[in-house]
Amino acid sequence: MIRHVVLFKFKSGIDWNDPRAVAAERTAAKVGSEVPEVSEWRYGRNVSARDIAYDFLVEGLLDDMEKVDSYLVHPFHQEAIRQWREISEWVMVDVEV
């Protein structure tokens, strides 16, 4: 199994009052139900006020790296990427679990 984790940090001038951030969150919430390769999906806003904290997280569980590769090119996932790219930078990790 592969745990896919992505942390998003808003670009300067973006926060949760920006409608693009809310739209990106709504899209991210649906990835787990729209992309069949994903067997488990979590997402959420950061609640920490620390400077090093990121603003949003998505976390998915996929069977193997072949499923991850399919997930990455899925049209719904690509739309989510488009929305988040406009408003944030991110880091990610894929780990075997």
Phi and psi in degrees as GROMACS dihedral restraints (atoms count N, CA, C in turn):
[ dihedral_restraints ]
;  ai    aj    ak    al  type     phi  dphi    fc
    3     4     5     6     1  -119.4    20    10
    4     5     6     7     1   126.6    20    10
    6     7     8     9     1   -96.6    20    10
    7     8     9    10     1   117.2    20    10
    9    10    11    12     1  -104.1    20    10
   10    11    12    13     1   117.7    20    10
   12    13    14    15     1  -124.4    20    10
   13    14    15    16     1   131.6    20    10
   15    16    17    18     1  -130.5    20    10
   16    17    18    19     1   132.2    20    10
   18    19    20    21     1  -114.3    20    10
   19    20    21    22     1   129.5    20    10
   21    22    23    24     1  -109.4    20    10
   22    23    24    25     1   137.1    20    10
   24    25    26    27     1  -123.0    20    10
   25    26    27    28     1   124.5    20    10
   27    28    29    30     1   -61.5    20    10
   28    29    30    31     1   144.3    20    10
   30    31    32    33     1   -69.1    20    10
   31    32    33    34     1   160.6    20    10
   33    34    35    36     1   -53.3    20    10
   34    35    36    37     1   132.9    20    10
   36    37    38    39     1    89.8    20    10
   37    38    39    40     1    -4.8    20    10
   39    40    41    42     1  -104.5    20    10
   40    41    42    43     1   137.9    20    10
   42    43    44    45     1  -150.1    20    10
   43    44    45    46     1  -173.3    20    10
   45    46    47    48     1   -71.4    20    10
   46    47    48    49     1    -6.2    20    10
   48    49    50    51     1   -82.0    20    10
   49    50    51    52     1   -11.4    20    10
   51    52    53    54     1   -80.0    20    10
   52    53    54    55     1   125.4    20    10
   54    55    56    57     1   -60.4    20    10
   55    56    57    58     1   -25.1    20    10
   57    58    59    60     1   -67.9    20    10
   58    59    60    61     1   -34.5    20    10
   60    61    62    63     1   -67.6    20    10
   61    62    63    64     1   -43.0    20    10
   63    64    65    66     1   -65.5    20    10
   64    65    66    67     1   -40.3    20    10
   66    67    68    69     1   -64.7    20    10
   67    68    69    70     1   -41.6    20    10
   69    70    71    72     1   -64.3    20    10
   70    71    72    73     1   -38.5    20    10
   72    73    74    75     1   -63.0    20    10
   73    74    75    76     1   -44.5    20    10
   75    76    77    78     1   -62.0    20    10
   76    77    78    79     1   -40.8    20    10
   78    79    80    81     1   -65.9    20    10
   79    80    81    82     1   -45.7    20    10
   81    82    83    84     1   -58.2    20    10
   82    83    84    85     1   -37.1    20    10
   84    85    86    87     1   -60.9    20    10
   85    86    87    88     1   -28.1    20    10
   87    88    89    90     1   -92.1    20    10
   88    89    90    91     1    -9.6    20    10
   90    91    92    93     1   -55.4    20    10
   91    92    93    94     1   -44.1    20    10
   93    94    95    96     1   -61.1    20    10
   94    95    96    97     1   -29.9    20    10
   96    97    98    99     1   -93.6    20    10
   97    98    99   100     1   -18.2    20    10
   99   100   101   102     1   -95.9    20    10
  100   101   102   103     1   -22.3    20    10
  102   103   104   105     1  -110.5    20    10
  103   104   105   106     1   107.8    20    10
  105   106   107   108     1   -65.1    20    10
  106   107   108   109     1   -20.9    20    10
  108   109   110   111     1   -68.5    20    10
  109   110   111   112     1   -19.2    20    10
  111   112   113   114     1   -86.5    20    10
  112   113   114   115     1   122.4    20    10
  114   115   116   117     1   -96.9    20    10
  115   116   117   118     1   -18.2    20    10
  117   118   119   120     1  -148.7    20    10
  118   119   120   121     1   140.7    20    10
  120   121   122   123     1  -143.7    20    10
  121   122   123   124     1   130.4    20    10
  123   124   125   126     1  -132.4    20    10
  124   125   126   127     1   153.9    20    10
  126   127   128   129     1  -157.5    20    10
  127   128   129   130     1   159.8    20    10
  129   130   131   132     1   177.1    20    10
  130   131   132   133     1   158.0    20    10
  132   133   134   135     1   -81.6    20    10
  133   134   135   136     1   144.7    20    10
  135   136   137   138     1   -67.8    20    10
  136   137   138   139     1   142.4    20    10
  138   139   140   141     1  -114.1    20    10
  139   140   141   142     1     0.7    20    10
  141   142   143   144     1   -87.6    20    10
  142   143   144   145     1   145.3    20    10
  144   145   146   147     1   -97.6    20    10
  145   146   147   148     1     5.2    20    10
  147   148   149   150     1   -67.8    20    10
  148   149   150   151     1   144.0    20    10
  150   151   152   153     1   -59.9    20    10
  151   152   153   154     1   -32.5    20    10
  153   154   155   156     1   -81.6    20    10
  154   155   156   157     1    -7.3    20    10
  156   157   158   159     1   -70.2    20    10
  157   158   159   160     1   144.9    20    10
  159   160   161   162     1   -87.8    20    10
  160   161   162   163     1   169.6    20    10
  162   163   164   165     1   -94.5    20    10
  163   164   165   166     1   -25.5    20    10
  165   166   167   168     1  -154.8    20    10
  166   167   168   169     1   150.1    20    10
  168   169   170   171     1  -131.1    20    10
  169   170   171   172     1   141.6    20    10
  171   172   173   174     1  -125.5    20    10
  172   173   174   175     1   145.6    20    10
  174   175   176   177     1  -145.3    20    10
  175   176   177   178     1   123.4    20    10
  177   178   179   180     1  -126.5    20    10
  178   179   180   181     1   154.2    20    10
  180   181   182   183     1  -115.0    20    10
  181   182   183   184     1   127.8    20    10
  183   184   185   186     1  -131.3    20    10
  184   185   186   187     1   153.4    20    10
  186   187   188   189     1   -62.8    20    10
  187   188   189   190     1   -41.9    20    10
  189   190   191   192     1  -162.5    20    10
  190   191   192   193     1   178.6    20    10
  192   193   194   195     1   -68.0    20    10
  193   194   195   196     1   -25.6    20    10
  195   196   197   198     1   -62.7    20    10
  196   197   198   199     1   -41.7    20    10
  198   199   200   201     1   -66.4    20    10
  199   200   201   202     1   -38.5    20    10
  201   202   203   204     1   -60.4    20    10
  202   203   204   205     1   -45.6    20    10
  204   205   206   207     1   -60.0    20    10
  205   206   207   208     1   -40.5    20    10
  207   208   209   210     1   -67.1    20    10
  208   209   210   211     1   -41.8    20    10
  210   211   212   213     1   -58.0    20    10
  211   212   213   214     1   -44.1    20    10
  213   214   215   216     1   -61.3    20    10
  214   215   216   217     1   -32.4    20    10
  216   217   218   219     1   -99.8    20    10
  217   218   219   220     1    -1.2    20    10
  219   220   221   222     1   -60.0    20    10
  220   221   222   223     1   136.0    20    10
  222   223   224   225     1   -55.8    20    10
  223   224   225   226     1   -37.7    20    10
  225   226   227   228     1   -68.2    20    10
  226   227   228   229     1   -41.3    20    10
  228   229   230   231     1   -63.4    20    10
  229   230   231   232     1   -40.1    20    10
  231   232   233   234     1   -61.4    20    10
  232   233   234   235     1   -36.8    20    10
  234   235   236   237     1   -66.0    20    10
  235   236   237   238     1   -41.3    20    10
  237   238   239   240     1   -60.6    20    10
  238   239   240   241     1   -44.5    20    10
  240   241   242   243     1   -59.0    20    10
  241   242   243   244     1   -44.8    20    10
  243   244   245   246     1   -57.3    20    10
  244   245   246   247     1   -45.4    20    10
  246   247   248   249     1   -65.4    20    10
  247   248   249   250     1   -45.1    20    10
  249   250   251   252     1   -70.5    20    10
  250   251   252   253     1   -33.8    20    10
  252   253   254   255     1   -60.4    20    10
  253   254   255   256     1   -36.1    20    10
  255   256   257   258     1   -64.8    20    10
  256   257   258   259     1   -31.5    20    10
  258   259   260   261     1  -117.9    20    10
  259   260   261   262     1    -5.2    20    10
  261   262   263   264     1  -150.9    20    10
  262   263   264   265     1   167.3    20    10
  264   265   266   267     1  -111.8    20    10
  265   266   267   268     1   157.8    20    10
  267   268   269   270     1  -149.6    20    10
  268   269   270   271     1   162.7    20    10
  270   271   272   273     1  -126.3    20    10
  271   272   273   274     1   154.8    20    10
  273   274   275   276     1  -146.2    20    10
  274   275   276   277     1   163.2    20    10
  276   277   278   279     1  -149.2    20    10
  277   278   279   280     1   142.3    20    10
  279   280   281   282     1  -116.6    20    10
  280   281   282   283     1   122.0    20    10
  282   283   284   285     1  -127.1    20    10
  283   284   285   286     1   146.4    20    10
  285   286   287   288     1   -77.8    20    10
  286   287   288   289     1   135.7    20    10
